[in-house]
Every structure is written in structure tokens, then in C-alpha cells.
Amino acid sequence: MAQISVESFKNFFKFYGGEAHQQLAVENLYKLIPLDALENNCEWILQYRDQLKDQAVETKQWPITKVQMGLIMNCSTESLPDSLMDDFARCVDLYQMDRVSIAYFLGQCGHESAGLRYPVEIASGQNYEGRDDLGNIYRGDGVKFAGTGWIQVTGRYWHQQYSDYLQKSGTFDERIMEVGKTHTSEKYPWSISGYWWHANKMNDYCKIKPPVDHVGQRVNGKYLPNGYEDRRRYSKKAFEVLGLPYPGN
């Protein structure tokens, strides 16, 4: 039986009106398409969304493209402003993350931030008041320095350490300590998260390619870590999009 031409096939879409019989036909077509042709990062899908063009023109200073970040975090490229990608580039450069470490890092950040939806902890931070182990020695520190950044860095201690590190690197920002989480979550959501990663020697740890659950344990503080299945999903996507073999759970 003769096949229809490409032009005839394209004409189907020109006259789509959303009618019931047309929707049924599209559903039947969907069932006939191979599963691997329905992945979000398939070339035809990116082309249809006009994202291949975006990949080509994006600035080369970013370690990964907006399209790749969107695929990993399951969010739109429109929700990723250049300033956010610039901070990510600064984070990767400042802490000398290689591609493997980036994949692990993105997997953990994806879970902690619900796909870059929450750059600051949802809870007020009142429960952190008086926590000496977090460096919260002044009244109001609990709320002021509650979880910030994509990996939810918490406490006066970590804010001070990050501020000091930036100053030693040639950048001083007094608002980190004066304002706290509302400033760092807006301006440094990647960089302050990356500082925690760096200070806890996660780059070195990732060189041995540990199971994702063990990385989550270091971030969360227990095994199995809270939300371990979600951490696995984000991590698996990060390794896949970056073209790296998944290290397992």
C-alpha cells in the first residue's frame, strides 16, 4: 500500500480543529509511535518547540544549556532567566565542578528545590532559633538564615562561611549577612548551594562515582535520605541529559 507524502502528512496539522474525531485520531497515532521517539529530548520534539535554535545561540559561558537544565528540572526554559544561568556558571567555575559532580549536584538540587521551584525554605525557620549547631546565636537568626538556595543551606554559620569565601575570592557582598536568606536565595541560589557542596568535599567524593542514595545521605544526613526516590529520578535525568552513565542507587 502506498504511503502518503510528507506534504500530505503535514496538511493534517494545518486543519486540526480539536474536534472529537481528530483528538481520537491523534491518540491512535500516539500509540503507534515508538516509546523512544516520545522522550522529551528527542530531536523532533525540540525542533517542534523551536528549542534546537535556542541550543545553538545560547551563550557559551554556561556549562549546560537552558534546554538541558529545563529537561533535568522538568521546567520550561522561560522559567530560567539568564541571571540564574549566570549564577550556575559562576558556581561551577568557583568550585571547579567537573561534569560528573555537576550531574550529582543537579540531582540533589532538583529534589531539594522541587525542580527549581523553591529557592528558599517554605517553612519560616522559627524552629531553627537558638540552634548553636547552625551558628544561630542571635535572636531572629533562625528565620533570617533559614534554608536558602537550591540545596537549602541553613544557618548563620553557613551564610558567614559563604560570605567569607566570596570575600577571599575577591567579591564582598554585605547583604549576605545583613539580609540573609531573602538575598542569597535571589542572587546566589546556585553559588551558596555550591559552597556547601565544596566545603563538604562533595567533588572529591563524586570522583569515586558513589550510588546516588549515598550522595543523598551526605546531603540529607540519613540513609535512606528523605525523598530518596525523587532524588534518584532527578539524578537519573541529570546523568542522562549530560550523556553520562548513571551510577545506580
C-alpha positions as CSV (number, residue, x, y, z in Angstrom):
1,M,0.0,0.0,0.0
2,A,1.4,3.4,-1.0
3,Q,2.3,5.8,1.8
4,I,1.2,9.4,1.9
5,S,3.8,12.1,1.2
6,V,5.4,14.3,3.8
7,E,3.4,17.2,2.5
8,S,0.2,15.3,2.8
9,F,1.1,14.3,6.4
10,K,1.9,18.0,7.3
11,N,-1.5,19.0,5.9
12,F,-3.2,17.0,8.7
13,F,-1.9,19.5,11.2
14,K,-2.9,22.6,9.2
15,F,-6.6,21.6,9.5
16,Y,-6.6,20.5,13.2
17,G,-9.6,22.0,15.0
18,G,-9.6,20.0,18.2
19,E,-12.7,18.1,17.3
20,A,-13.5,14.8,18.9
21,H,-12.7,12.6,15.9
22,Q,-9.4,14.5,15.4
23,Q,-8.4,14.0,19.0
24,L,-9.2,10.3,18.8
25,A,-7.0,10.1,15.6
26,V,-4.1,11.8,17.4
27,E,-4.4,9.4,20.4
28,N,-4.3,6.5,18.0
29,L,-1.2,8.0,16.3
30,Y,0.4,8.4,19.7
31,K,0.0,4.7,20.4
32,L,1.8,3.8,17.1
33,I,4.9,6.0,17.8
34,P,7.9,4.1,19.4
35,L,8.4,5.0,23.0
36,D,12.0,6.2,22.4
37,A,10.6,8.7,19.9
38,L,8.5,10.3,22.7
39,E,11.3,11.3,25.0
40,N,11.3,15.0,25.9
41,N,14.8,15.4,24.5
42,C,14.1,13.8,21.1
43,E,15.2,16.0,18.2
44,W,11.8,16.3,16.6
45,I,10.2,17.5,19.9
46,L,12.9,20.0,20.5
47,Q,12.6,21.1,16.8
48,Y,8.8,21.4,17.2
49,R,9.2,23.6,20.3
50,D,11.9,25.6,18.5
51,Q,14.4,24.7,21.1
52,L,17.2,23.5,18.9
53,K,17.7,27.0,17.8
54,D,17.9,28.1,21.4
55,Q,20.6,25.5,22.0
56,A,22.7,26.9,19.1
57,V,22.5,30.5,20.2
58,E,22.9,30.3,23.9
59,T,26.0,31.8,25.4
60,K,29.0,29.6,25.7
61,Q,29.8,30.6,29.2
62,W,27.1,28.4,30.6
63,P,28.2,24.8,31.5
64,I,24.9,23.4,30.2
65,T,22.1,25.0,28.1
66,K,18.8,26.2,29.3
67,V,17.2,23.4,27.3
68,Q,19.3,20.8,29.2
69,M,18.5,22.5,32.6
70,G,14.8,22.5,31.7
71,L,14.9,18.8,30.9
72,I,16.7,17.9,34.1
73,M,14.4,20.0,36.3
74,N,11.2,19.4,34.3
75,C,10.6,23.1,33.9
76,S,10.3,25.5,31.0
77,T,13.3,27.4,29.6
78,E,11.2,30.6,30.1
79,S,11.4,30.0,33.9
80,L,15.3,30.1,33.7
81,P,16.4,33.7,33.4
82,D,19.9,34.5,32.2
83,S,20.8,35.7,35.7
84,L,20.1,32.2,37.1
85,M,22.2,30.5,34.4
86,D,25.0,33.0,35.1
87,D,24.9,32.1,38.8
88,F,25.1,28.4,37.8
89,A,28.1,29.1,35.6
90,R,29.7,31.1,38.5
91,C,29.0,28.2,40.9
92,V,30.6,25.6,38.6
93,D,33.6,27.7,37.9
94,L,34.1,28.9,41.5
95,Y,34.1,25.4,42.9
96,Q,35.7,23.7,39.9
97,M,32.9,21.1,39.4
98,D,33.5,18.5,36.7
99,R,30.7,17.1,34.7
100,V,30.2,14.1,37.0
101,S,29.9,16.3,40.0
102,I,27.5,18.6,38.2
103,A,25.2,15.6,37.5
104,Y,25.2,14.5,41.1
105,F,24.8,18.1,42.3
106,L,21.8,18.8,39.9
107,G,20.1,15.6,41.1
108,Q,20.2,16.7,44.7
109,C,19.3,20.3,44.0
110,G,16.4,19.1,41.9
111,H,14.9,17.2,44.8
112,E,15.6,19.8,47.5
113,S,14.1,22.7,45.4
114,A,11.3,20.7,43.8
115,G,12.7,21.3,40.3
116,L,14.0,24.9,41.0
117,R,10.6,25.9,42.3
118,Y,11.6,26.9,45.8
119,P,14.9,28.8,46.2
120,V,14.1,29.4,49.9
121,E,12.7,27.0,52.5
122,I,8.9,27.0,52.7
123,A,8.8,26.9,56.5
124,S,9.6,30.2,58.3
125,G,12.7,28.9,60.0
126,Q,11.4,29.7,63.5
127,N,12.3,26.1,64.5
128,Y,16.0,27.0,64.0
129,E,16.0,29.7,66.6
130,G,18.8,29.2,69.2
131,R,20.4,26.3,67.2
132,D,24.1,26.6,68.2
133,D,25.0,23.8,65.8
134,L,23.8,26.1,62.9
135,G,25.5,29.2,64.4
136,N,22.2,30.8,65.2
137,I,23.4,32.7,68.3
138,Y,21.3,35.9,67.9
139,R,17.6,36.4,68.2
140,G,16.0,36.1,64.7
141,D,18.8,34.1,63.2
142,G,16.5,31.1,62.7
143,V,14.2,32.9,60.3
144,K,16.8,35.2,58.8
145,F,19.1,32.3,57.8
146,A,16.6,29.5,57.1
147,G,17.2,27.2,54.2
148,T,18.3,29.0,51.1
149,G,19.4,28.1,47.6
150,W,18.6,25.0,45.7
151,I,20.1,22.7,48.2
152,Q,18.6,24.6,51.2
153,V,21.7,25.8,53.0
154,T,20.7,26.6,56.6
155,G,22.0,28.7,59.4
156,R,24.2,31.8,60.2
157,Y,27.3,29.6,60.2
158,W,26.9,28.6,56.5
159,H,25.9,32.1,55.5
160,Q,29.0,33.5,57.2
161,Q,31.3,30.9,55.7
162,Y,29.9,31.6,52.2
163,S,30.3,35.4,52.7
164,D,33.9,34.9,53.9
165,Y,34.7,32.6,50.9
166,L,33.4,35.1,48.4
167,Q,35.4,37.9,50.1
168,K,38.6,35.8,49.8
169,S,37.7,35.2,46.2
170,G,37.5,39.0,45.5
171,T,33.8,39.6,45.9
172,F,32.3,41.2,49.0
173,D,28.5,41.4,49.5
174,E,27.5,42.8,52.9
175,R,23.8,41.9,52.2
176,I,24.6,38.2,52.6
177,M,24.8,38.7,56.4
178,E,22.7,41.8,56.7
179,V,19.6,40.4,54.8
180,G,20.2,36.6,54.9
181,K,18.1,34.1,53.0
182,T,15.9,36.6,51.1
183,H,19.1,37.9,49.4
184,T,21.1,34.7,48.9
185,S,18.1,32.8,47.6
186,E,17.5,35.5,45.0
187,K,21.1,36.4,43.9
188,Y,23.1,33.2,44.8
189,P,20.8,30.2,44.7
190,W,23.4,28.1,42.9
191,S,26.5,29.6,44.3
192,I,25.6,29.3,48.0
193,S,24.5,25.7,47.3
194,G,27.7,25.0,45.6
195,Y,29.7,26.4,48.5
196,W,28.1,23.8,50.8
197,W,29.0,21.1,48.2
198,H,32.6,22.4,48.0
199,A,33.0,22.7,51.8
200,N,31.8,19.2,52.3
201,K,34.3,17.9,49.7
202,M,31.5,16.5,47.6
203,N,33.5,17.0,44.4
204,D,36.2,14.6,45.7
205,Y,33.5,12.1,46.9
206,C,31.8,12.1,43.5
207,K,35.0,11.1,41.7
208,I,34.5,7.6,43.0
209,K,31.0,7.6,41.4
210,P,29.1,6.5,44.5
211,P,25.5,5.4,44.5
212,V,23.0,8.3,44.4
213,D,21.5,7.2,47.7
214,H,24.9,7.7,49.4
215,V,25.2,11.2,48.0
216,G,21.7,11.9,49.2
217,Q,22.8,10.6,52.6
218,R,25.5,13.2,52.8
219,V,23.1,16.0,51.8
220,N,20.2,14.9,53.9
221,G,22.1,13.4,56.9
222,K,20.5,10.0,56.9
223,Y,20.2,6.7,55.0
224,L,18.0,6.3,53.1
225,P,17.7,10.0,52.7
226,N,14.3,11.8,52.8
227,G,12.8,11.7,49.3
228,Y,15.3,9.2,48.0
229,E,13.1,8.1,45.1
230,D,12.7,11.7,44.0
231,R,16.5,12.2,44.3
232,R,17.0,9.2,42.2
233,R,14.6,10.5,39.5
234,Y,16.3,13.9,39.3
235,S,19.8,12.3,39.4
236,K,19.0,9.8,36.7
237,K,17.7,12.6,34.4
238,A,20.8,14.7,35.1
239,F,23.1,11.9,34.1
240,E,21.0,11.1,31.1
241,V,20.8,14.6,29.8
242,L,24.6,15.2,30.4
243,G,25.3,12.0,28.5
244,L,26.9,10.2,31.5
245,P,26.3,6.6,32.7
246,Y,24.0,6.5,35.7
247,P,26.0,5.2,38.8
248,G,23.0,3.4,40.3
249,N,21.1,3.8,43.6
